[in-house]
Amino acid sequence: MNMEKIRAIIDKDRDSLIDTIRELVAVPSVGGEAPRPDAPFGPGPKAALDKFVEIGARHGFRTWAFENQVGVAELGNESLPEMIAVLAHVDVVPAGEGWSCDPWRGMIKDGLLYGRGVADDKGPAISAMFAMKALREAGVRLKRRVRLIVGTNEELGSRAIDRYVTSGQELPVAGFTPDAEYPLINGEKGSITPKCRAPFAPDGGDVQVLSLDAGVASNAVPSKAVAVLKVAPAAEARLSRVVEEFAAPRDAKLTCEKSASGEYTLTMDGLAFHGSRPQYGSNAAANLVRVLRLLGIGGEQGAFLDKIDALVGTQTRGENLGVMLYDDVSGFTSLCWGLLKSEGDKIMFTLNYRFPVTFERDPVCAKFVEALRGHGFEVEAGSGSHPLYMPEDSDLVKKLMKVYRDETGDYESKPMSIGGGTYAKEMPNMLAFGNQFPGENTHIHEVDERWSVEHIVKNTKIMAAAIAALAGVEE
């Protein structure tokens, strides 16, 4: 196979590649809003699915949509009995506030392409499509069909791909998802994200919480938290002192405003970060709760604030809940407090819990839920994901690592385990391969998500080589 020819085709298509990513990014595809029979995860993900199918057909692939949930673009002779897959997604987390540009425009500045979904995971999906296109145009004859599959619910539970698999659709003999990091992810932590509730009725004291709202996604550190308070005159001096003496933790900022009606709004800014590594963010919810505890709030509201601060607070390993685990393969558990929202006389919060790859899902998840319920929280447990681990001497690991090393010249980097969960868990013999290069920060799940144009092109070349390696090439 002539990789030089394939690379040259990708270089020629550079502008078209970037413009096509921008085209897909321009479709806001945040899930969870207004589901319909023809749009089970909301109109945004459905619109992105339709756009993906349209783009695939335009570039000459066999395309179709499965139950308005999954999009497919396929390459290769239909008579070939086996298929390999590249598995991506076109839904995104909310954009959030604080962007330096329009998150849906796809701005290019200083060699970087900005936008929600540029790196997670619309950019990699289109990169895979252009890798397939380059193989076809180079005349490479593959021994297996190649199927680019995109889901529409990865950020909120992966139900689309789960439905695709459980409905009996054809599954690949091997594949990868370009939704993580290079050189290769051969281990992914297990996870569970319960939704919890607790009593939160005001008691009529000098300070009452009228509303409390933080976070935009359960798997991201909240960058903003807002509390609206009713404050009696006798407590105003205390509030002023709390605000004045606030010693801001890293990347945190507190502001206080009084409305014409006399209500006070406390706003805590923090630093968003992916839920798999919450220790690198600054949790606005946790920091605001700590401030609210200083105001002498009583009753159920005060009891909840005290409890959640003591049990979770700014911790990111689950130490005080008694659920911290560790192994030498993938390290510690992570605990991301993602959402906090008052709901009448109750309050809801989420905890995204990820545990090491050598532990079994069911006993770990059961212990986590038991710990939460043991502290008096109502828990909607949901389903946890199994960890994934494939040893370095396995065939898929060796093939993908060879591709990475041959294409980059990096013979030092080794496969690694991560806290993030990817589609690799959804189908057999699949791993996360790319898209972020060592030392690169694409700011996924954060404001100003971006990806280097040079790295987008480089990633496309690596994916073309990986597809060929897994599909096999007729000489």
C-alpha positions as CSV (number, residue, x, y, z in Angstrom):
1,M,0.0,0.0,0.0
2,N,1.4,3.4,-1.0
3,M,1.0,5.6,2.1
4,E,2.7,8.5,0.4
5,K,0.0,8.6,-2.2
6,I,-2.7,8.4,0.6
7,R,-1.0,11.2,2.5
8,A,-0.8,13.4,-0.6
9,I,-4.6,13.0,-1.2
10,I,-5.3,14.0,2.4
11,D,-3.1,17.1,2.0
12,K,-4.9,18.0,-1.2
13,D,-8.2,17.7,0.6
14,R,-7.1,19.8,3.6
15,D,-9.4,22.7,3.0
16,S,-12.4,20.5,2.2
17,L,-11.7,18.5,5.4
18,I,-11.7,21.6,7.6
19,D,-14.8,23.1,5.9
20,T,-16.7,19.9,6.3
21,I,-15.9,19.7,10.1
22,R,-17.1,23.3,10.4
23,E,-20.3,22.4,8.5
24,L,-21.1,19.6,11.1
25,V,-20.0,21.8,14.1
26,A,-22.5,24.4,12.9
27,V,-25.3,22.1,13.9
28,P,-26.0,22.6,17.6
29,S,-26.5,19.0,18.8
30,V,-26.8,19.1,22.6
31,G,-29.0,16.1,23.7
32,G,-31.7,15.7,26.2
33,E,-34.1,18.3,25.0
34,A,-37.6,17.8,23.6
35,P,-37.4,14.2,22.4
36,R,-39.8,13.2,19.5
37,P,-40.6,9.9,17.9
38,D,-38.4,10.9,15.0
39,A,-35.7,12.5,17.2
40,P,-35.4,10.3,20.4
41,F,-32.5,12.3,21.8
42,G,-33.8,15.7,20.8
43,P,-33.9,17.8,17.6
44,G,-30.2,18.8,17.8
45,P,-28.7,15.3,17.7
46,K,-31.2,14.4,15.0
47,A,-30.2,17.4,12.9
48,A,-26.5,16.4,13.3
49,L,-27.3,12.8,12.3
50,D,-29.1,14.0,9.2
51,K,-26.2,16.3,8.3
52,F,-23.7,13.4,8.7
53,V,-25.7,11.2,6.4
54,E,-25.9,14.0,3.9
55,I,-22.2,14.6,4.0
56,G,-21.4,10.9,3.7
57,A,-23.7,10.5,0.6
58,R,-22.2,13.7,-1.0
59,H,-18.7,12.1,-0.7
60,G,-19.8,8.9,-2.4
61,F,-20.4,6.5,0.5
62,R,-23.3,4.1,1.2
63,T,-25.2,5.9,3.9
64,W,-28.2,5.3,6.1
65,A,-29.7,6.1,9.5
66,F,-30.7,3.5,12.0
67,E,-34.0,4.4,13.9
68,N,-33.1,8.1,13.8
69,Q,-30.3,7.3,16.4
70,V,-27.2,6.1,14.5
71,G,-25.7,7.2,11.2
72,V,-23.6,5.0,9.0
73,A,-21.2,5.6,6.1
74,E,-19.8,2.5,4.5
75,L,-16.8,1.8,2.2
76,G,-16.0,-1.4,0.4
77,N,-17.6,-4.2,-1.7
78,E,-20.9,-5.2,-0.2
79,S,-20.1,-8.8,-0.8
80,L,-17.2,-8.8,1.7
81,P,-18.4,-10.9,4.6
82,E,-16.5,-9.0,7.4
83,M,-16.5,-5.4,8.5
84,I,-14.3,-3.2,10.6
85,A,-15.7,0.0,12.3
86,V,-14.7,3.5,13.3
87,L,-17.1,4.5,16.0
88,A,-17.7,8.2,16.7
89,H,-20.5,10.5,17.9
90,V,-22.2,13.7,16.8
91,D,-23.9,14.8,20.0
92,V,-22.1,17.3,22.2
93,V,-22.2,18.7,25.7
94,P,-23.7,22.2,26.2
95,A,-21.4,25.0,25.1
96,G,-21.6,26.8,28.4
97,E,-20.6,30.4,28.9
98,G,-17.4,32.4,28.5
99,W,-16.3,31.5,24.9
100,S,-14.1,33.9,23.1
101,C,-16.0,33.1,19.9
102,D,-19.3,31.6,18.7
103,P,-19.1,27.9,19.7
104,W,-21.1,26.9,16.6
105,R,-19.3,28.9,14.0
106,G,-16.0,26.9,13.6
107,M,-13.7,29.9,13.9
108,I,-10.0,29.4,12.7
109,K,-7.4,31.4,14.6
110,D,-3.7,31.0,14.9
111,G,-3.9,27.6,13.3
112,L,-6.6,26.3,15.6
113,L,-10.2,25.4,14.8
114,Y,-12.6,26.4,17.5
115,G,-16.1,25.1,18.2
116,R,-18.1,22.7,20.4
117,G,-17.6,19.3,19.0
118,V,-14.4,20.2,17.0
119,A,-12.4,17.6,19.0
120,D,-15.2,15.7,20.7
121,D,-16.3,14.2,18.5
122,K,-17.5,15.7,15.2
123,G,-14.0,16.6,14.0
124,P,-12.7,13.0,14.4
125,A,-15.8,11.6,12.7
126,I,-15.2,13.7,9.6
127,S,-11.5,13.0,9.8
128,A,-12.4,9.3,9.6
129,M,-14.6,9.9,6.6
130,F,-11.8,11.7,4.8
131,A,-9.4,8.9,5.7
132,M,-11.8,6.4,4.1
133,K,-12.1,8.8,1.1
134,A,-8.4,8.9,0.6
135,L,-8.1,5.1,0.7
136,R,-10.8,4.8,-2.0
137,E,-9.2,7.5,-4.2
138,A,-5.8,5.9,-3.9
139,G,-7.3,2.7,-5.2
140,V,-6.6,0.6,-2.1
141,R,-8.4,-2.7,-2.2
142,L,-9.5,-3.6,1.3
143,K,-10.2,-7.2,2.4
144,R,-13.0,-6.0,4.8
145,R,-15.7,-3.4,4.5
146,V,-15.2,-0.2,6.6
147,R,-18.2,1.2,8.4
148,L,-18.0,4.7,10.0
149,I,-20.8,4.6,12.7
150,V,-21.9,7.7,14.6
151,G,-24.1,7.8,17.6
152,T,-26.3,10.6,18.9
153,N,-26.3,10.0,22.7
154,E,-22.7,9.4,23.7
155,E,-22.6,12.3,26.2
156,L,-25.8,11.2,27.9
157,G,-25.6,7.5,28.3
158,S,-24.7,5.9,24.9
159,R,-28.3,4.6,24.5
160,A,-28.2,5.0,20.7
161,I,-25.3,2.7,20.2
162,D,-26.6,0.3,22.8
163,R,-29.9,0.1,20.8
164,Y,-27.9,-0.5,17.6
165,V,-26.0,-3.4,19.2
166,T,-28.9,-5.0,21.1
167,S,-31.2,-4.8,18.0
168,G,-28.9,-7.3,16.2
169,Q,-27.2,-5.0,13.7
170,E,-24.0,-6.3,12.2
171,L,-21.0,-5.9,14.5
172,P,-17.4,-5.4,13.4
173,V,-14.6,-7.9,13.8
174,A,-12.4,-5.1,15.1
175,G,-12.3,-1.3,15.3
176,F,-11.5,1.9,17.1
177,T,-13.1,5.0,18.4
178,P,-11.2,8.3,17.8
179,D,-12.5,9.9,20.9
180,A,-9.6,9.9,23.4
181,E,-5.8,10.2,23.1
182,Y,-2.8,8.9,21.3
183,P,-0.9,6.6,21.3
184,L,-3.7,4.2,22.4
185,I,-6.1,3.6,25.2
186,N,-6.0,0.0,26.2
187,G,-7.9,0.5,29.5
188,E,-11.0,2.5,30.4
189,K,-12.4,2.8,33.9
190,G,-15.8,1.7,34.8
191,S,-18.4,4.3,35.8
192,I,-21.7,5.1,37.2
193,T,-23.5,8.5,37.4
194,P,-26.4,8.4,39.9
195,K,-28.9,11.3,40.2
196,C,-29.4,12.0,43.9
197,R,-32.0,14.1,45.8
198,A,-32.3,15.4,49.3
199,P,-34.8,17.5,51.3
200,F,-34.2,21.3,50.8
201,A,-37.1,23.2,52.2
202,P,-36.4,26.6,53.7
203,D,-37.0,27.0,57.5
204,G,-38.0,30.7,57.6
205,G,-34.7,31.8,59.1
206,D,-32.7,34.9,58.3
207,V,-31.2,33.4,55.2
208,Q,-33.1,31.2,52.8
209,V,-32.1,29.8,49.5
210,L,-34.7,30.6,46.8
211,S,-32.9,28.8,44.0
212,L,-29.5,27.0,43.5
213,D,-28.2,26.0,40.1
214,A,-24.8,24.8,39.0
215,G,-23.4,22.8,36.1
216,V,-24.4,21.9,32.5
217,A,-23.5,18.2,32.3
218,S,-23.0,15.4,34.8
219,N,-19.6,14.5,33.4
220,A,-18.0,17.9,33.6
221,V,-16.8,20.1,36.4
222,P,-19.2,23.0,36.7
223,S,-17.7,26.4,35.8
224,K,-20.6,28.4,37.2
225,A,-22.9,28.2,40.2
226,V,-25.7,30.6,41.1
227,A,-27.7,31.0,44.4
228,V,-30.6,33.4,44.8
229,L,-31.1,34.2,48.5
230,K,-33.7,35.9,50.6
231,V,-31.7,37.7,53.4
232,A,-33.3,39.4,56.4
233,P,-31.9,42.8,57.4
234,A,-30.3,41.3,60.5
235,A,-28.2,38.9,58.3
236,E,-27.1,41.4,55.6
237,A,-23.9,42.4,57.5
238,R,-22.9,38.8,57.8
239,L,-23.5,38.3,54.0
240,S,-21.3,41.3,53.2
241,R,-18.5,40.0,55.4
242,V,-18.7,36.6,53.9
243,V,-18.3,38.1,50.4
244,E,-15.6,40.6,51.4
245,E,-13.5,37.9,53.1
246,F,-13.9,35.2,50.5
247,A,-10.4,33.8,49.8
248,A,-10.8,32.5,46.3
249,P,-9.4,29.0,45.6
250,R,-7.6,28.5,42.3
251,D,-9.6,29.8,39.3
252,A,-12.6,30.8,41.4
253,K,-14.4,34.1,41.7
254,L,-17.4,35.2,43.8
255,T,-19.7,38.1,43.0
256,C,-22.8,39.3,44.9
257,E,-25.7,41.5,43.5
258,K,-28.9,42.8,45.1
259,S,-32.0,43.1,43.0
260,A,-34.6,45.8,43.1
261,S,-36.9,43.4,45.0
262,G,-34.3,42.9,47.7
263,E,-33.1,39.4,46.7
264,Y,-29.4,38.6,46.7
265,T,-27.7,36.6,43.9
266,L,-24.4,34.9,44.6
267,T,-22.5,33.8,41.5
268,M,-19.4,31.6,41.8
269,D,-17.2,31.2,38.7
270,G,-14.9,28.2,38.4
271,L,-13.0,26.2,35.8
272,A,-14.7,23.5,33.8
273,F,-12.9,20.2,33.2
274,H,-13.7,16.8,31.9
275,G,-15.4,14.6,34.5
276,S,-12.7,11.9,34.2
277,R,-10.1,14.4,35.7
278,P,-12.1,16.6,38.0
279,Q,-8.9,17.4,40.1
280,Y,-7.8,19.7,37.3
281,G,-10.9,21.9,37.4
282,S,-12.3,24.3,40.0
283,N,-15.7,23.2,41.0
284,A,-18.1,26.2,41.2
285,A,-20.8,24.2,42.9
286,A,-18.5,22.9,45.7
287,N,-17.0,26.4,46.2
288,L,-20.4,28.1,46.4
289,V,-21.7,25.5,48.9
290,R,-18.7,26.2,51.1
291,V,-19.6,29.9,51.0
292,L,-23.3,29.3,51.7
293,R,-22.4,27.3,54.8
294,L,-21.0,30.5,56.3
295,L,-24.3,32.3,56.2
296,G,-26.0,30.4,59.0
297,I,-28.7,28.8,56.8
298,G,-30.9,26.5,58.9
299,G,-33.3,23.6,58.5
300,E,-33.2,21.2,55.6
301,Q,-31.2,23.6,53.5
302,G,-28.5,24.0,56.0
303,A,-28.4,20.3,56.8
304,F,-27.9,19.4,53.1
305,L,-25.2,22.0,52.6
306,D,-23.3,20.7,55.6
307,K,-23.6,17.1,54.5
308,I,-22.7,17.5,50.9
309,D,-19.7,19.7,51.8
310,A,-18.4,17.1,54.3
311,L,-19.0,14.0,52.1
312,V,-18.0,15.4,48.7
313,G,-17.0,19.1,48.7
314,T,-13.9,19.7,46.6
315,Q,-12.7,16.1,46.9
316,T,-12.3,14.2,43.7
317,R,-11.4,10.7,44.8
318,G,-14.4,9.7,47.0
319,E,-12.3,9.7,50.2
320,N,-15.0,10.8,52.7
321,L,-17.7,8.7,51.1
322,G,-15.5,5.7,51.6
323,V,-15.4,4.7,48.0
324,M,-11.9,5.5,46.9
325,L,-10.2,2.6,45.0
326,Y,-6.8,2.2,43.3
327,D,-4.9,-0.1,41.0
328,D,-1.5,0.2,39.4
329,V,-2.9,0.0,35.9
330,S,-5.3,2.9,35.9
331,G,-4.8,4.7,39.3
332,F,-7.4,6.2,41.6
333,T,-11.1,6.5,41.4
334,S,-12.4,9.9,40.2
335,L,-15.5,11.6,41.5
336,C,-17.0,14.6,39.6
337,W,-19.8,16.6,41.2
338,G,-21.4,17.8,38.0
339,L,-24.9,19.1,38.6
340,L,-26.6,20.8,41.5
341,K,-30.1,22.2,41.1
342,S,-32.9,23.1,43.5
343,E,-36.3,21.6,42.7
344,G,-39.0,23.1,44.9
345,D,-38.5,21.6,48.4
346,K,-35.8,19.2,47.2
347,I,-32.4,19.5,45.7
348,M,-30.8,17.3,43.0
349,F,-27.2,16.6,42.3
350,T,-25.1,14.2,40.3
351,L,-21.9,12.4,41.0
352,N,-19.9,10.9,38.1
353,Y,-17.9,8.1,39.7
354,R,-15.2,6.2,37.7
355,F,-13.3,3.3,39.1
356,P,-10.1,1.4,38.2
357,V,-10.0,-1.1,35.4
358,T,-9.2,-4.2,37.5
359,F,-12.4,-4.0,39.6
360,E,-15.7,-5.5,38.7
361,R,-18.6,-3.2,38.0
362,D,-21.5,-4.7,40.0
363,P,-20.0,-4.8,43.5
364,V,-18.3,-1.4,43.1
365,C,-21.4,0.3,41.8
366,A,-23.5,-1.4,44.5
367,K,-21.2,-0.1,47.2
368,F,-21.2,3.4,45.8
369,V,-25.0,3.6,45.7
370,E,-25.2,2.0,49.2
371,A,-22.9,4.7,50.6
372,L,-25.1,7.5,49.2
373,R,-28.3,6.0,50.5
374,G,-26.6,5.3,53.8
375,H,-26.2,9.1,54.2
376,G,-29.9,9.7,53.6
377,F,-29.9,10.6,49.9
378,E,-32.5,9.4,47.4
379,V,-30.7,7.7,44.6
380,E,-31.7,7.0,41.0
381,A,-28.8,4.7,40.3
382,G,-29.0,4.3,36.5
383,S,-26.7,1.7,34.9
384,G,-23.0,1.6,35.4
385,S,-20.4,0.8,32.7
386,H,-18.0,-2.1,32.9
387,P,-14.3,-1.3,32.8
388,L,-12.3,-2.2,29.7
389,Y,-8.8,-3.6,29.6
390,M,-6.8,-5.2,26.8
391,P,-3.2,-6.3,27.5
392,E,-0.4,-4.8,25.5
393,D,0.4,-8.2,23.8
394,S,-3.1,-8.4,22.3
395,D,-3.4,-8.3,18.5
396,L,-5.5,-5.1,18.3
397,V,-3.1,-3.2,20.6
398,K,-0.1,-4.3,18.6
399,K,-1.6,-3.4,15.3
400,L,-2.7,0.1,16.3
401,M,0.5,0.8,18.2
402,K,2.5,-0.1,15.1
403,V,0.4,2.3,13.0
404,Y,0.9,5.1,15.5
405,R,4.7,4.5,15.7
406,D,5.1,4.2,11.9
407,E,3.1,7.4,11.2
408,T,4.6,9.6,14.0
409,G,8.1,8.2,14.7
410,D,7.2,8.2,18.4
411,Y,8.5,4.9,19.7
412,E,8.6,6.0,23.4
413,S,4.9,6.4,24.2
414,K,3.0,3.4,25.5
415,P,-0.6,2.4,25.7
416,M,-2.4,3.9,28.7
417,S,-5.6,3.6,30.8
418,I,-7.9,6.6,31.2
419,G,-10.8,7.6,33.4
420,G,-12.9,8.7,30.4
421,G,-15.4,6.3,29.0
422,T,-15.7,5.9,25.2
423,Y,-17.7,3.9,22.7
424,A,-14.9,1.2,22.8
425,K,-16.9,-0.5,25.6
426,E,-20.0,-0.8,23.3
427,M,-18.7,-3.3,20.8
428,P,-16.2,-6.2,20.9
429,N,-12.6,-5.9,20.0
430,M,-12.5,-2.1,20.0
431,L,-10.2,0.4,21.6
432,A,-10.0,4.2,21.7
433,F,-7.3,5.4,19.3
434,G,-6.6,9.2,19.1
435,N,-7.6,11.9,18.5
436,Q,-5.6,14.0,21.0
437,F,-1.8,13.9,20.6
438,P,0.6,13.6,23.6
439,G,0.9,17.0,25.3
440,E,-2.0,18.5,23.4
441,N,-5.0,20.0,25.2
442,T,-8.1,20.3,23.0
443,H,-10.3,21.6,25.9
444,I,-13.1,19.1,25.4
445,H,-16.1,19.8,27.6
446,E,-14.7,23.2,28.3
447,V,-15.1,26.7,26.9
448,D,-13.1,27.3,23.7
449,E,-12.8,23.7,22.6
450,R,-10.3,23.7,19.8
451,W,-8.1,21.4,17.7
452,S,-4.9,22.2,15.7
453,V,-5.6,22.2,11.9
454,E,-2.2,20.5,11.5
455,H,-3.2,17.8,14.0
456,I,-6.5,17.3,12.2
457,V,-4.6,16.5,9.0
458,K,-2.1,14.4,10.8
459,N,-4.9,12.5,12.6
460,T,-6.6,11.8,9.3
461,K,-3.4,10.2,7.9
462,I,-3.0,8.0,11.0
463,M,-6.7,6.9,10.7
464,A,-6.2,6.0,7.1
465,A,-3.3,3.8,8.0
466,A,-5.2,2.3,10.9
467,I,-8.3,1.5,8.8
468,A,-6.0,-0.2,6.3
469,A,-4.2,-2.2,9.0
470,L,-7.5,-3.5,10.5
471,A,-9.3,-4.1,7.2
472,G,-6.3,-5.7,5.5
473,V,-5.1,-4.8,2.0
474,E,-5.2,-6.9,-1.2
475,E,-1.7,-6.8,-2.7
